[in-house]
């Protein structure tokens, strides 16, 4: 069996379009069609039915596709095992991230991998805290970069950097006009924050109870873009870290003050799935993430970020 040809078969089945397959392979549609026709001749039957919208699997194609997928996966695993035995990281690492950490940490990680370990590929999924936890627990991701609130790492987590929390409002807002703001200023302030269940919300509620502060959550939204635009419109406030603020300032005009007395700190952590053994590729990605966080501390810690105007 020819690996490349059967991989083309699976890609065509998944994309449902020979033109899309040709585009992803950097070739022409007639070339893809010719390869699949030759494969069908070898099989002695049609694998695809051509339609006005693309291609769909025939009954024969549907019967062989699961077996082909299993064979491709085992072949890829064999190649990965051989390279791993030789001490060379290879394979796909599935990593879940919070939207606010997507850039520059993950983009820097991508370029470092491309330069040093070109056989390692990233599969990146964005989600909020509870969703990332579920993906880790179910084994849908190998690693996750998320926020932790405990001062001591648990379950093998690696703390990368500690960040503060900022009260974010519109430019010209009086409450966020200074570099810092007291936690007590949050009392009955209309807030837009993340939907429940959310460990960050639980932590805020606990701190508010301890400080005798009433949190007025006027709106829940998991979208950072929506939170920052609502805050920029005025009348409502968001509670965000330096990453999210820096990313948002390219789209809307914001000003922010660090919350103090008490300081609302969070840790950006690297968490591992507890399913199975970490591959050499996973361990390599973990090493690079720690390296980026250590030497790029000015980005992740918020130093140099303009937080008020």
C-alpha positions as CSV (number, residue, x, y, z in Angstrom):
1,X,0.0,0.0,0.0
2,X,1.2,3.5,-0.9
3,X,1.0,5.7,2.2
4,X,0.8,9.0,0.3
5,X,-2.0,7.9,-2.0
6,X,-4.1,6.6,0.8
7,X,-3.5,9.7,2.8
8,X,-4.7,11.6,-0.2
9,X,-7.9,9.4,-0.2
10,X,-8.6,10.3,3.5
11,X,-7.9,14.0,3.0
12,X,-10.4,14.0,0.0
13,X,-13.0,12.2,2.1
14,X,-12.6,14.7,5.0
15,X,-12.5,17.9,2.8
16,X,-15.2,16.7,0.4
17,X,-13.6,18.7,-2.4
18,X,-10.8,17.9,-4.8
19,X,-10.0,21.6,-5.3
20,X,-9.5,22.1,-1.6
21,X,-7.3,19.0,-1.5
22,X,-5.3,20.4,-4.4
23,X,-4.9,23.7,-2.7
24,X,-3.7,22.1,0.6
25,X,-1.2,20.0,-1.3
26,X,0.0,22.8,-3.5
27,X,-0.9,21.0,-6.7
28,X,-3.7,21.0,-9.4
29,X,-7.1,19.5,-9.2
30,X,-6.6,17.3,-12.3
31,X,-3.4,15.9,-10.7
32,X,-5.4,14.9,-7.6
33,X,-8.2,13.5,-9.6
34,X,-5.8,11.4,-11.7
35,X,-4.2,9.9,-8.5
36,X,-7.6,9.0,-7.1
37,X,-8.7,7.5,-10.4
38,X,-5.6,5.3,-10.4
39,X,-6.4,4.2,-6.8
40,X,-9.9,3.3,-7.7
41,X,-8.6,1.2,-10.6
42,X,-6.3,-0.7,-8.1
43,X,-9.3,-1.2,-5.8
44,X,-11.6,-2.4,-8.6
45,X,-14.4,0.0,-7.7
46,X,-15.3,3.6,-7.2
47,X,-14.3,5.1,-3.9
48,X,-15.9,8.5,-4.5
49,X,-19.1,9.8,-6.1
50,X,-18.6,13.1,-7.8
51,X,-21.4,15.7,-7.1
52,X,-22.0,19.3,-8.0
53,X,-20.6,20.3,-4.7
54,X,-17.5,18.1,-4.6
55,X,-17.0,14.4,-3.7
56,X,-18.6,12.0,-1.2
57,X,-17.6,8.4,-0.4
58,X,-19.3,5.6,-2.1
59,X,-20.4,2.5,-0.2
60,X,-17.0,0.9,-1.0
61,X,-15.3,4.1,0.2
62,X,-17.2,4.1,3.4
63,X,-16.3,0.5,4.1
64,X,-12.6,0.9,3.6
65,X,-12.1,4.4,5.1
66,X,-12.0,3.3,8.8
67,X,-9.5,0.6,8.0
68,X,-7.3,3.1,6.0
69,X,-7.5,5.6,8.9
70,X,-6.3,2.9,11.4
71,X,-3.5,1.8,9.0
72,X,-2.3,5.4,8.5
73,X,-2.3,6.1,12.3
74,X,-0.3,2.9,13.0
75,X,2.1,3.8,10.3
76,X,2.6,7.3,11.6
77,X,3.0,5.9,15.1
78,X,5.7,3.5,13.9
79,X,7.6,6.3,12.3
80,X,7.3,8.4,15.4
81,X,8.5,5.5,17.6
82,X,11.5,4.9,15.4
83,X,12.5,8.6,15.6
84,X,11.9,8.7,19.3
85,X,14.1,5.7,19.8
86,X,16.8,7.6,18.0
87,X,16.2,10.5,20.3
88,X,14.6,12.8,17.7
89,X,11.3,14.5,18.8
90,X,8.5,13.9,16.2
91,X,4.8,13.9,16.2
92,X,1.8,16.2,16.9
93,X,1.4,17.8,20.3
94,X,-2.1,18.9,21.2
95,X,-2.2,22.0,23.3
96,X,-5.1,23.9,24.8
97,X,-4.7,27.6,25.5
98,X,-6.6,30.5,26.9
99,X,-7.3,33.1,24.2
100,X,-5.3,35.7,26.1
101,X,-2.1,33.5,25.9
102,X,-2.3,32.8,22.2
103,X,0.1,35.6,21.4
104,X,3.0,36.0,21.8
105,X,3.7,32.9,23.8
106,X,2.2,30.3,21.4
107,X,3.3,32.1,18.3
108,X,6.9,32.2,19.7
109,X,6.6,28.5,20.5
110,X,5.6,27.7,16.9
111,X,8.7,29.5,15.5
112,X,11.0,27.9,18.0
113,X,9.7,24.4,17.1
114,X,10.0,25.2,13.4
115,X,13.6,26.2,13.8
116,X,14.8,23.6,16.2
117,X,12.4,20.6,16.0
118,X,10.7,20.7,12.5
119,X,9.3,17.2,12.9
120,X,7.1,18.4,15.9
121,X,3.7,19.9,14.9
122,X,1.4,21.8,17.1
123,X,-2.4,21.4,17.2
124,X,-3.7,24.4,19.2
125,X,-7.2,24.7,20.6
126,X,-8.6,27.7,22.4
127,X,-10.9,27.5,25.4
128,X,-11.8,28.9,28.8
129,X,-10.6,27.4,32.1
130,X,-13.3,24.8,32.7
131,X,-13.2,23.7,29.0
132,X,-9.4,23.3,29.2
133,X,-9.7,21.2,32.3
134,X,-12.3,18.9,30.6
135,X,-10.0,18.5,27.6
136,X,-7.1,17.6,29.9
137,X,-9.2,15.1,31.9
138,X,-10.7,13.5,28.7
139,X,-7.3,13.3,27.0
140,X,-8.4,15.6,24.1
141,X,-5.2,17.7,24.7
142,X,-1.8,16.7,25.9
143,X,-0.9,20.0,27.5
144,X,-2.7,23.2,28.5
145,X,-1.7,26.7,29.3
146,X,-4.1,28.2,31.8
147,X,-4.5,30.2,34.9
148,X,-4.1,28.8,38.4
149,X,-5.0,30.7,41.6
150,X,-3.3,28.5,44.3
151,X,0.1,29.8,45.4
152,X,1.4,26.2,45.3
153,X,1.4,24.1,42.1
154,X,-0.7,20.9,42.2
155,X,-1.1,17.8,40.0
156,X,2.3,18.2,38.4
157,X,1.5,21.7,37.1
158,X,4.4,24.0,36.2
159,X,4.0,27.6,37.1
160,X,5.5,29.8,34.4
161,X,4.9,33.3,35.6
162,X,2.7,35.3,38.0
163,X,0.5,38.0,36.7
164,X,-1.6,40.8,38.3
165,X,-5.3,41.6,37.6
166,X,-6.4,44.9,36.2
167,X,-9.7,46.8,36.3
168,X,-10.3,47.7,32.6
169,X,-12.5,50.6,31.5
170,X,-12.9,53.1,28.7
171,X,-10.4,55.9,28.0
172,X,-11.2,58.9,30.2
173,X,-12.8,56.8,32.9
174,X,-12.1,58.3,36.4
175,X,-12.0,55.0,38.4
176,X,-9.2,53.5,36.1
177,X,-7.4,56.8,35.7
178,X,-4.5,55.9,38.1
179,X,-1.9,53.1,37.8
180,X,-3.6,51.3,40.7
181,X,-7.0,50.9,42.2
182,X,-8.2,49.5,45.5
183,X,-10.1,46.2,45.5
184,X,-12.8,48.0,47.5
185,X,-13.5,50.1,44.4
186,X,-15.1,47.0,42.8
187,X,-18.1,47.3,45.2
188,X,-21.3,47.3,43.1
189,X,-19.3,48.3,40.0
190,X,-21.0,46.9,36.9
191,X,-18.7,44.1,35.6
192,X,-18.5,42.0,32.5
193,X,-16.7,38.7,33.3
194,X,-16.5,35.0,32.4
195,X,-19.5,32.6,32.5
196,X,-19.8,30.0,35.2
197,X,-18.5,27.4,35.9
198,X,-15.2,29.2,36.2
199,X,-12.5,28.9,38.9
200,X,-11.6,32.5,38.4
201,X,-15.1,33.6,39.3
202,X,-15.0,31.4,42.4
203,X,-11.7,33.0,43.5
204,X,-13.1,36.5,43.0
205,X,-16.3,35.7,45.0
206,X,-14.1,34.4,47.8
207,X,-12.0,37.5,47.9
208,X,-15.0,39.7,47.7
209,X,-16.6,37.9,50.6
210,X,-13.4,38.3,52.7
211,X,-13.2,42.0,51.8
212,X,-16.9,42.8,52.4
213,X,-17.3,43.8,48.7
214,X,-20.4,43.1,46.6
215,X,-19.6,42.1,43.0
216,X,-22.2,43.3,40.5
217,X,-21.8,41.0,37.5
218,X,-24.0,42.8,34.9
219,X,-23.0,40.5,32.1
220,X,-21.3,37.2,31.5
221,X,-19.2,36.6,28.4
222,X,-16.4,34.1,27.7
223,X,-15.3,36.1,24.7
224,X,-12.4,38.4,25.5
225,X,-13.1,40.5,22.5
226,X,-16.7,41.1,23.6
227,X,-15.5,41.9,27.2
228,X,-13.0,44.5,26.1
229,X,-15.3,46.1,23.5
230,X,-18.0,46.4,26.2
231,X,-15.5,48.0,28.6
232,X,-14.3,50.4,25.9
233,X,-17.8,51.5,25.2
234,X,-18.0,52.8,28.8
235,X,-20.4,52.1,31.7
236,X,-19.1,48.6,32.4
237,X,-15.7,47.2,33.5
238,X,-13.7,44.0,32.9
239,X,-11.2,42.3,35.1
240,X,-8.3,41.1,32.9
241,X,-4.6,40.2,32.9
242,X,-1.9,42.0,31.0
243,X,-1.9,39.7,28.0
244,X,-5.5,40.3,27.3
245,X,-5.2,44.0,27.7
246,X,-2.2,44.3,25.4
247,X,-3.9,42.2,22.7
248,X,-7.2,44.2,23.0
249,X,-5.5,47.6,22.7
250,X,-5.0,47.1,19.0
251,X,-8.8,46.9,18.5
252,X,-10.2,49.3,21.0
253,X,-9.2,52.2,23.3
254,X,-8.9,51.1,26.9
255,X,-7.2,52.1,30.1
256,X,-6.6,49.9,33.1
257,X,-5.4,50.0,36.7
258,X,-3.8,47.2,38.7
259,X,-6.0,46.0,41.5
260,X,-4.3,46.2,44.9
261,X,-5.0,45.8,48.6
262,X,-5.3,42.9,48.2
263,X,-3.5,42.1,45.0
264,X,-5.4,39.8,42.8
265,X,-2.7,37.5,41.4
266,X,-2.9,34.6,39.0
267,X,-0.3,32.1,37.8
268,X,0.1,31.2,34.1
269,X,0.6,27.4,34.4
270,X,1.5,24.6,32.1
271,X,-0.7,21.6,32.9
272,X,-0.4,18.0,31.6
273,X,-3.0,15.4,30.8
274,X,-3.0,12.6,33.2
275,X,-3.8,10.1,30.5
276,X,-0.9,8.0,29.2
277,X,2.8,8.7,29.1
278,X,4.1,12.0,27.7
279,X,5.9,11.6,24.4
280,X,9.3,13.0,23.7
281,X,7.6,15.6,21.5
282,X,5.4,16.7,24.5
283,X,8.4,16.9,26.8
284,X,10.2,19.0,24.1
285,X,7.3,21.4,23.9
286,X,7.1,21.7,27.7
287,X,10.8,22.6,27.8
288,X,10.4,25.3,25.1
289,X,7.4,26.8,26.9
290,X,9.3,27.1,30.1
291,X,12.3,28.6,28.2
292,X,10.0,31.2,26.5
293,X,8.3,32.1,29.7
294,X,11.6,32.5,31.5
295,X,13.4,34.6,29.0
296,X,10.3,36.4,27.8
297,X,9.2,37.4,31.3
298,X,8.7,41.1,30.3
299,X,5.9,40.1,28.0
300,X,4.1,37.6,30.3
301,X,4.5,39.5,33.6
302,X,3.1,42.7,32.2
303,X,6.2,44.9,32.7
304,X,6.3,47.5,30.0
305,X,2.5,47.2,29.4
306,X,0.8,50.6,29.4
307,X,-2.1,50.1,31.7
308,X,-3.5,53.6,32.0
309,X,-3.8,56.7,29.9
